[in-house]
Amino acid sequence: MQLIFATNNKHKLEEISALLKGYAHVKGLKEIGIHEEIPENCDTLEGNAVEKAMYIFSKYGYNCFADDTGLEIEALNGRPGVYSARYAGTGCSFDDNVNKILAELGNEKNRRAKFRTVIAMVENGQVKTFEGEVHGIIIEEKKGSDGFGYDPVFVPDGYEITFAEMSLDIKNKISHRAMAMQKFVRYLQNHTK
């Protein structure tokens, strides 16, 4: 089975491809010749995931899926949330975003947070969504060089290392994206029989 993933993020594409290995071949937008920025104008993760997948379906006719992920920090009233990718401003880097949340948290004792991912699948104009989340804490300084985004400061519950210190195999068993993807894969398995 071939699936189109409505993303230009090579890190996400690698993670998702690994999660679907042996089940589906995943192509990103660049691989099918789409290089434009896809709109993300909604104020919820669900809204953005649906908007991205529907944009590709409506404009190019591909059945596809998209995701949106946010880091929600208790002490910051759920921020950065839907703005996680651009929290430090337009054109910011992963480091800029991480530095901003660390500065905002300062010496805050409550460092509880959760990552949430919503996957939206658009097939023949019909939309299905799948959600996953993982709880943990934000540590005070970056650790690890793997992963991307906020991975160097997020330690999931039950672990003593950050997502950025984990192998992709371990992360792909416990992450928010893995949880959402497991639900998505179950749907695909049942739906394509």
Secondary structure by P-SEA (a helix, b strand, c coil): cbbbbccccaaaaaaaaaaacccbbbbcccccccccccccccccaaaaaaaaaaaaaaacccccccbbbbbbbccccccccccccccccccccaaaaaaaaaaaaccccccbbbbbbbbbbbcccbbbbbbbbbbbbbcccccccccccccccccccccccccccccaaaaaaccaaaaaaaaaaaaaaaaac
